[in-house]
Amino acid sequence: MAKVKSKGTRRQIAFIGASYLFVHQAVRDMLLNGGLNDTDIVLYDINPEPLKLEHDVISRMISQAGSGMTVRTAKSRREALNGADYVVVSVLVGGLDQAEIDDNICRKYGIRHTVGDTIGPMCTARMLRQTPLLLDIAKDMEKICPKAPLLSPTNPMAGLVTAVTRYTSVDCIGICHGTHFAMGTIAKSYKVKIDEVQVNVVGVNHLGFIDRVWVKGKEKQMPDVIKKIWAEALKGYNDPAGHVDHAEYAIQYANMVGYLPNNGDHHFTEFFPWFFAPHAFDKQGENKYNLDKILLNVPGRRKRKLEFKKIISDWAYNVDKIPDMDKYGGEHIQDIVLGLEGKKSQMTLSQLHLNVPNKDAVPNLPADAVLEINVTLDKKGAHVIKNPPLDMYRWGVLSPLVAINELATRAAVEKDRRAFRQALLLDPMMYDFDTLPKLEEELWEANRKYFKPVK
């Protein structure tokens, strides 16, 4: 994955998808980091409204920071990709409307999600509509900017990285900030800066296991770390999606198994059948683990999206000075860009935690399984850090998740109904064998219209 800037002293980064949540935060991180003044940002989205708003707020950010960075919009995806050195894709095919349709189908059969972007029938269905678009973008990249890596915060992350790396020649890296926030919890607990914390993580996106921790270069024993961070983990942290993510059950689980999950309860609880199976709800429909507030609420997400839009609109048009310009979001785009150019980023931790193919890093998981794992970067690309074979417990947890990802990817790319069905049969959120055929049929048909991607 060698990376060489294509136009003299300036690099071009194309953002496909003008996400209110992600794009300007990624640019803010780039501005905070420094060393990226020689960057031209190109934005593209099929919806002109967020495209204009993100352009205008980023323009103000650049001006306020006094940066030599530039930003412009493109009228087509091909225009955005032309000359790109890096491509960042943040998209949600079908938007919240399709998410609500899938959620209602699942609810009809007694299945509740908290997020539905990484595990559960909603995730497998989401693969059906996200994968065709990601592959279409990657195939355009093969023709227009073949040396550019695709940097993807888009979910389902493991499946999409699998699809792009397996079915195209484009290098793809999945980016998630979960481990970064876990490190923040550790840093607060030990009263050190986050760059004084180092962790080793291995797992899948949103369920990585932190099995080693160093503070100021000194390794701490995991039982001591779990005990030390308990109170801080229970407080939770403000997730960029607009809620406080507590880790009550994640930290209890860590105490039981000796490894720290890299995400709070919002993601963690979806991976296990204990928290949302029918037995976990009383006759009034209330969750006995007091997790009702984190259950997926699409109208609530629409409301938060409008709140984000209002904040960004004010930043773009109604305030004298944009606030939060010193607030690091942990999106890591600048770390990856500079790392692949062989340069040191001001914010780069000694190792990043990215979603990439395993290769030989974890010997007893498939080489092409996409894992969230420690990675170093240089001009030759991304290099996964070697781990010993997983112990039997973690192997038992992760192997089915790797298999679900494999089957969901095959279903989405090859339109393979049998693979889709098998992914559902393995899913920890499928509680009723008898309802599976109807659920499978309804989710497949609800997403069929997205099998052909919109440019």
Secondary structure as UniProt FT lines:
FT   TURN            8..9
FT   STRAND          10..16
FT   TURN            20..22
FT   HELIX           23..33
FT   TURN            37..38
FT   STRAND          39..44
FT   HELIX           48..65
FT   STRAND          70..73
FT   HELIX           77..81
FT   TURN            82..83
FT   STRAND          86..89
FT   TURN            93..94
FT   HELIX           95..108
FT   TURN            109..110
FT   HELIX           121..144
FT   TURN            146..147
FT   STRAND          150..152
FT   HELIX           157..167
FT   STRAND          172..174
FT   HELIX           178..190
FT   HELIX           194..196
FT   STRAND          197..204
FT   TURN            205..206
FT   STRAND          207..215
FT   TURN            216..217
FT   STRAND          218..220
FT   HELIX           222..235
FT   STRAND          237..239
FT   TURN            240..242
FT   STRAND          243..245
FT   HELIX           248..257
FT   STRAND          260..261
FT   HELIX           265..268
FT   HELIX           269..271
FT   TURN            273..276
FT   HELIX           278..280
FT   TURN            283..284
FT   TURN            288..289
FT   HELIX           292..294
FT   HELIX           298..317
FT   TURN            325..326
FT   HELIX           333..340
FT   TURN            341..342
FT   STRAND          352..357
FT   TURN            359..360
FT   TURN            363..364
FT   TURN            367..368
FT   STRAND          370..378
FT   TURN            379..380
FT   STRAND          381..384
FT   HELIX           392..414
FT   HELIX           417..426
FT   TURN            428..429
FT   HELIX           433..435
FT   HELIX           436..447
FT   HELIX           448..450
//
